[in-house]
Amino acid sequence: MRKNTLILFCFILAKFLLQYTLISPAYDLQRDEYLHLDQANHLAWGYISVPPLTSWVAYIIKLLGNGFFWVKFFPALFGALTLLIVWKTIEALKGGLFALVAGSLAVLVSVILRINILFQPNSSDIFFWTLVYFTIIKYITTSNSKWLFATGIAVGFGILSKYNIVFLLMGLMPAILFTKHRKIFLDKNFYLSIGIAAIIVLPNFIWQYQNHFPTYHQLNDLAKTQLVNVNRADFVKDQFLYFSSSIVIILASFVAFFLYPPFRQYRLFFWSYVITLILFIFFKAKSYYAIGLYPVLICFGIVYLEVRLAYNWKKYLRVLVLILMIGGSIPLFLIAFPVQSPAAIQKSNERYKAFGVLRWEDGKDHRLPQDFADMLGWKELALKVDSVYSTLPNKDKTLILCDNYGQAGAINYYTTQHISAVSFNADYINWFDLSKNYENLIRVKEQDSTFKELQITSPFFQNSMIAGSITNSDAREFGTTIFAFTGAKIDIRDRIKNEINEKKKYR
């Protein structure tokens, strides 16, 4: 085995080991993971929440048993593939062993490590951003049209992974116009590559059309409820925090595009970065949306530094670069990973607050980072719902209705019963089984919406009670209450249909 190949293998092995060791057993899966895993039970060409690629991966996880190992394996795999593409990009830029090692280390200890601990489309999104940039570099280097076609394939599957990659295209197209590469707009192969991407995306577009473009309305809701709380200054600050270990390398890439002759042909990547970042800031995007911009910049920056630090005493500065990367990653490791228990985090509360990670989507500070609080209380909820369900008469005629997708997904993931919880939230609004005449209702209500639930719903059933709640005060779902109603006096399907129609009308 060649030395370089062995080193790459060691980086990938380290990648997988870290992804499994940076999560404390005190936590469950995260809220979004349950939704994405449940999509495996409802395969389609599109969803309200995300494009379909995540559901395909979820289906593979389901076939493999749906265990924790496999849930965490696939985001780690996309992270490892991102690492591989970074390695190949550095090779394409004529980088040597130092550039390969330092560039891989920079990516390994970046925020991507944090992203890859969760089964969400963000991991595949970053991979496809990196892959698209790699294929463009190969096309510029070789002028071989097969790399244009590869770009089309990468863009197509990138869109099926997460629509966020559209920002890459919005930044890239005008950037091309700023450089000599604008002649590509006269190349028929460029339009063939667009056609390839369009063919890949077409089934999802048809699904969106048939369902009245629900993702568009979902994005509007996101802008009103979450993005409105995004602070643009925090967005910029987070870019430095995410890649604190490689700031010098990223800055070096900007210098290289203008002062290092071999990289002048790649200057479009600088303009693409600037334009895309401006777009993200203008639209008040979440900070992590921009992460896909950075792996390729690290490749350029580290190759440039390798050249500049190649002679005599300057070689010792290479060691300094590696030390700075490891030291710069310390803040990320201190606050970004759920390694500590909730109690330990609260003892270090001021440190987390100083980095702004206690601020949730509601714009307020809380006891734990939102993602960590979203990884608590789910098993407790599922076990209590199972317990209630097992006591009901005519169990097979029971509807389990939740307030949000996290509750429904967690119940469906952990349940030991043959039940399927649903919600009017996110994709679950399309997954109701209205073929049954339900006699019982288990209602899972968020803490701030439990008021008068018994008064509102009891008249439609013979019996009603409060059956339990989430008692973990560190969980975001703390106080979520389980109500049980039995002996329906009406056909509740009519009320469900009306509610579904009302929800969809406003979408």
Order of alpha helices (4+ residues) and beta strands (2+ residues): alpha-alpha-alpha-alpha-alpha-alpha-alpha-alpha-alpha-alpha-alpha-alpha-alpha-alpha-alpha-alpha-alpha-alpha-alpha-alpha-alpha-beta-alpha-beta-beta-alpha-beta-beta-alpha
